[in-house]
Amino acid sequence: MNREEARKRAEYATLQSYLNCYIRETGKGSLTEDVPPELKHAHSGKWMKLSLKNKSALYIPLAYYSETGRHLVGPVVYMGSEKLNFMDCIDVTLIDLNAGKPDEKKNELLNRISQSCTLMAAFIEKRSGEEDELYGTDFDFLAAEQSLLFGHLFHPAPKSREGMNEEEIRSYSPELKGSFPLHYFRAPADLVYSKSLLPHSAIQQIKQMVLDDPEITNDFKNKYAKEDGHALLPLHPWQAKYVLQDHEIKSLAEAGAIEDLGQQGRSYFATSSLRTVFHPDVPFMLKFSLNIKITNSVRANLMKELERGAEVKELMEAGLGKEISDEFPQFRFVHDPAFLTLKLEDRKESGFEVILRDNPFYQENADQTTAIVSLCQDGLKRGTSRLSSIIRGIADKENRTTSEISSDWLKRYLEISLKPILWLYYEKGIALEAHQQNSIVQLNDGYPERFFYRDNQGFYFCESKKSVLESFLPEAGQKSETFCSDTVADERLRYYFFFNHLFGIVNAFGTAGLADERMLLKIIQEEMEAYSVPDGHPSQLIKSFLEREKLPCKANLMTRFHDLDELVGPLETQSVYVDVPNPLLKKEAVASL
């Protein structure tokens, strides 16, 4: 694609994501056949009408109507019978949302949407000639991690990056195949706080990583990577610049208490989260703090998250891990078993927080491995995706319909994802923030074979199961602040694993023309009905899906509009949740309520 074509594709994707957020979160969209006479011949399919507070209405032609709420819109939106360009459409709906209030929030969000669209266009232009790599059936973990040109499909500004300039975006963006050497600092070990559930300390692990790096000089290794009472602290290069602007850190550096050793060694590759880096020949990944606002949050590692990663590893080693692997051998955690950071007096975090993450996708283990979000991401052409390529390839090979393959594929996937996640929740009181970006599947002949869950932020321990978890680890939750009410755990598991993850998969099958969403939703519903909830369990999760017409769902547009940071403050108020239609609703159950 040339620049103009890439811009149009980005504008279309931005408008589609925005409108789907707006329709879901405001509840204003309604299917209609009553369109202005001038539009009768503009579109032969379904229309969505948005009625605004000023009595005007938007008419949106739908190329695909989704049972799960992510519709494919036509290329043009109309106000009455007049065409609106994409930013005017967003502006008029945000004015409606912001009615009677100051314009600061509206204008700030418009800027973020515009920046996101501009970056998306740059990514599309650069990668548009690589469709086989982006959406083909021959891929590995890194290719999948760097293929997200559109990002979160239910977010108004999925590619906004507040704090990076153009050069930094080119260097550090996974969509542009960003790779870079790490930036190292050196500090006395007594200024470093670390923890490790590995055979060696976090300090030793980092020094061994340096010693194993073929692109770091022997002089550097001999000078800095020996046992010498000091620690090496690797940082993302962007974060290195950021921390050196801090007055206290700058003073430590000027006094010689910490040494700035600059960028050293081989290049690590940016992954889909931007701040976690990967190298296929290194047995762990590194998750850095990155004080940049991406989607809804500043992506800085918090101390409670560092502690949580180590704590979950301890829980698993205390016997819980064996129980899970015995019950569900194809379900695995990508652990965060070690961390280190610079200690600063009277501050919880210094900006140096770095997590060592297990790398199960080391060398040849990376093949046919992808985050679910990469599998389901829309292609550059309508109806294409990596999932579509895989399902159509299996259908050709097995001489069956894509609908039949889709049904079998989903059933296999639920065996390795839904069943263990429900077991972990109901039996052990652990809810996982298993959205599509945190959930990784390894395929075999195109079908799901193993499921991996990653992310030390995304664990919720239910108060009702506190004694169960403390039987494995008496100090569970004390440093990690992981316990929450069962109501909050229900809400988070309901949104992240069901609305974002499973319904997103169903939508990917539907929008690619592979299968009817209603058939796939029925499969999920039957699995939910068949699950045996322990007697007296306080969770309303399954009951809510089978009986309630509407359910609370995270509202990314409203969360972004109100400028809430999802990683700050009480769990109950970190995000906006709104009631939305329940795709799994049993109609007869509603009639009987």
Residue, then its C-alpha position, 0 to 999 in steps of 0.5 A: m500500500n502507498r501512504e494514502e491507501a495506508r491512511k485510509r485503511a487506518e482511518y477505517a479501522t479506527l472508526q470501526s473500533y471507535l463506533n463499536c466501543y460507542i455502540r456497546e458502551t452507550g447502548k444507543g445503537s439500534l438496527t433499523e430499516d428506517v433510513p432517509p430516502e436518499l440512503k435507500h440505494a446506498h447500502s443493501g444490507k443492515w443499518m445501525k442508527l445512533s440517535l444523538k441528544n441534539k435530535s440528529a441521528l447517524y446511520i451506519p451501514l453494516a457489512y457484518y452484524s455480530e452477535t458478540g458486538r463487534h460489527l464490521v461497518g461500511p466505509v461511510v457514515y451518514m448524518g442524516s443523508e450527509k456523509l461524515n469523514f471519520m474524525d467528524c464522526i468521532d467528534v460529533t459523537l464525543i460532543d454528544l458524550n460530553a454534552g454540557k461539560p468542558d471540552e478538555k476530556k473530549n479534545e484530549l481523547l481526540n488527540r489520542i485517537s488521531q495519534s493512534c490512527t497516524l501510527m497505525a497508518a505508518f505501521i500498515e504502510k511499512r508492513s503491507g507487503e508482508e501479508d504472508e508473514l502477518y497472516g500466513t500459516d507458517f509463523d513463530f512466537l516473534a512473528a506473531e508478537q510483531s504482527l499487531l498492526f491494529g491492536h485492541l479491536f475494542h479500544p478507541a486509541p489502541k496505538s496511542r503512545e504518549g511520551m515517544n517521539e517519532e525516532e523512538i517509535r521507529s526503534y522500539s515498536p514491535e509493529l515495525k520489527g523494533s529491536f535494540p541492545l539493552h541499556y545497563f546500569r551498575a550499582p552496589a548490591d546493597l542498593v538493589y532489591s531483588k528476589s529469585l525463585l530460580p536456582h540463582s539470584a536475580i543478580q547472578q542471572i543478569k550477569q550470566m545473561v551478559l556472559d552468554d551474550p556473544e556481542i558483549t566484549n570480553d573486556f566488559k564481561n571481565k570488568y562488570a559481570k564477575e562476582d564483585g558485590h555489584a549488580l547490573l541493572p538492564l533497562h529498556p533504552w527509553q526508560a534509561k533516558y527517563v530515569l536519568q531525568d529523575h533528580e535523585i537518580k541523577s544525583l546518584a549517578e553524578a556521585g558515582a553511586i550508580e554507573d551508566l554503562g550505556q547500551q551493550g550487546r545483542s539486540y532484543f526484540a520488542t513484543s506486543s506489550l512494547r515493554t517486554v523484550f524477547h530473544p530466541d536464544v535467551p532462556f528468559m524474557l525481560k519485562f521492563s518499566l516503561n513510563i509511557k501511557i499505552t491504551n489506558s495505563v502508564r506501563a510501569n512495573l509496580m512493586k506489588e506486581l513484582e512480588r506477585g510474580a514471585e509469589v505465584k511461582e512459590l504457590m506453584e512450587a508448593g504443590l498447586g502447580k502439580e495439581i494443575s498439571d495433573e488435571f490439565p497437562q496442556f495448560r501452563f503458566v509463563h512465570d515471572p520468577a525473579f526481579l530486581t530494582l534499584k532501591l530509593e529511600d521513601r519510594k516504592e518504585s524507582g523506575f528500574e524495576v525489571i522482571l525476569r520472565d520464563n521463555p518457554f518459546y526458546q529456540e525451536n519451541a517458538d514454532q506455531t506459537t501465538a498470542i490469541v490476539s495475533l491469531c484473531q487480528d483483522g487482516l489488511k483485507r476484509g475477511t482475512s486473518r491468521l485464524s482464517s488462513i489456518i482454518r481454511g488450510i485445515a478445511d482444504k486438507e481434511n475436505r470439510t467445511t470451514s464451519e465444521i473445522s471451526s466447531d472442532w477447533l473451538k471445542r479443542y481450544l476450550e478443553i485447554s483454556l476454559k476448563p482449566i481456568l474455571w477449575l482454577y477459579y472454582e476450586k482454588g480461588i484464582a481468577l486470571e486476567a486472561h485477555q487475548q494478549n495474555s493468552i498464548v496457544q501453541l498449534n499442532d497441524g493447525y489445531p490448539e495443543r497447548f495453552f500458556y498464560r502470561d502476566n504477573q499483573g493479572f491474578y486475582f485471589c478470591e477472599s472466599k478461598k483465602s484458607v485454600l491458598e494459604s494452605f499452599l503458601p501461608e503468606a499468600g497475598q501479603k506483599s502482592e496485594t492480590f486478594c479481592s472480593d469474589t464479586v470483583a473476581d467474577e467481574r474481571l474474569r467475566y470481562y477478560f476471559f469471556f467478553n474480551h477473549l472467548f467472544g473475541i475468538v467467536n467474532a474472529f470466526g464470524t467476521a472471516g466468514l468461517a462459521d456462524e457466531r451463534m453456533l459457536l456461542k452455543i458450544i461455549q454455552e453448553e460447556m458452561e451448563a455442563y460445568s459443576v459448580p461446587d455447592g455453596h460457592p459464592s461465585q455468580l459467574i456461570k449463573s450470570f451468563l446463563e440467566r442475565e440479559k445484560l452483564p457488566c463489561k469494561a468500557n474502554l472508551m469511557t475509561r479512556f475518556h475519563d483518563l483512568d489509569e487501570l493500574v492505579g487505585p482501588l480495584e473496584t474503581q480502576s476502570v469503567y464498567v457498563d451493562v451490555p447484552n449477554p451473548l450467551l443468554k438463554k432466551e427461555a431463562v430471560a422469559s422466566l425471570 
